[in-house]
Amino acid sequence: MSTLVSPHGAGSLKPLLLAVGDRAAAADQAQHLKSVPLSSREVSDLLMLGMGAYTPLDGFMGEADWRGCCAHMTLANGVFWPIPITLSCAQALADGIKIGEDVALHSQETGELLGILTVEEKYTIDRDFECAQVFATTDPAHPGVAKVIDQGPVNLGGAVRTLSEGHFPETYPGLYYRPAEMRAMFLEKGWSKVAAFQTRNPMHRSHEYLAKIAIEICDGLLVHQVLGALKPGDIPADVRVSAINALVTNYFVPGTVVQAGYPIEMRYAGPREALLHAVFRQNFGCSHLVVGRDHAGVGSYYGPFDAHHIFDTLPPGSLQTEALKIDVTFYCYRCGSMATGRTCPHDDSDRLAISGTRLREMFANREQIPAEYSRPEVVAVLKDYYDGLQ
């Protein structure tokens, strides 16, 4: 019997990716179906559904699930779910689709056939309502809000069959793992308590400190990074992987860290997205999620600890995966080490605040990177990357 946390809302994982032997027949069927184009966010959600990361969802949400998710963070059947997983299309396309009809799902960007949706519902949404509930703002400058504003006026709900995993397995060999594969790896290592560390950036000294706190508490750490679309200026995934490898190889005990990636596109929904990260980390087998300062935030839309506080509002039993809530970390010159406000008694004049944004600025301006900010092996990898941009 597995010692890992159970898949969310279900006794077992529900991957929606068709077996290899069934994909050719489905692709033949799709040639005769109406085509619905998917945005980059919808593509990433379809891939997450395919690998089973969004267990127990069967596909894109119908209206009751959408509304319950926005308003109460629960599906119509009462299962906890914090962010809508929806598919939209143009009004004219929706008008030509009948309930019960199968439609082919293609990437809007590449044209690749990715899945088949059995349309069970067609419905319109209140965009302001969704944005206010999920993002706590209707400001179109927020990247997640902008995505909702730009989507089509009609949502299509129904079960999906996924036919492809896009370019991810080939682009990221040895990094792209499905939930079932991660669970098998954890069990092989004898891990039952596993912490997930979410990142879309290379790891600096504050990240390293957070990760090591998690390893003290759990059997091991999953450095789980975003492989989907990022914000302009973010470090490409291959560079990030190399930088994290340099850190883990030189500064972590062998066998305590696994590095992997997954195909989601960030919504930058702050507290709500932290909850979504916990949901699918439960599906990957993680008992804990490291939640640091402004987790999954953007700009100044969320307070530094809003993602901590939202976990305290959940009804008992909503999630098995727990938040490891860690205070703001910094380097204290008087302590001579990394610390948090809970462990360091000194004032701001003795503290070096560390952020990925500031680190990118230093590289862009060709400033010297302090040893307290990032490990030299990591700096070397990132310097090569930034030198190539000149």
Secondary structure, DSSP 8 states (H G I E B T S, - for coil): ---S---TTSSS----B--HHHHHHHHHHHTTSEEEEE-HHHHHHHHHHHHTTTTT--EE--HHHHHHHHHHSB-TTS-B--S----EE-HHHHHT--TT-EEEEEETTT--EEEEEE--EEEE--HHHHHHHHTS---TTSHHHHHHHHS-SEEEEEEEEE---TTHHHHSTTTB--HHHHHHHHHHHT-SSEEEEEESS---HHHHHHHHHHHHHSSEEEEEEE-S---TT---HHHHHHHHHHHHHHHS-TTSEEEEEE-------THHHHHHHHHHHHHTT-SEEEE-TTTT--TTSS-TTHHHHHHTTS-TTS-SSEEEE---EEEETTTTEEEETTT----GGGEEE--HHHHHHHHHTT----TTTS-HHHHHHHHHHHHHH-
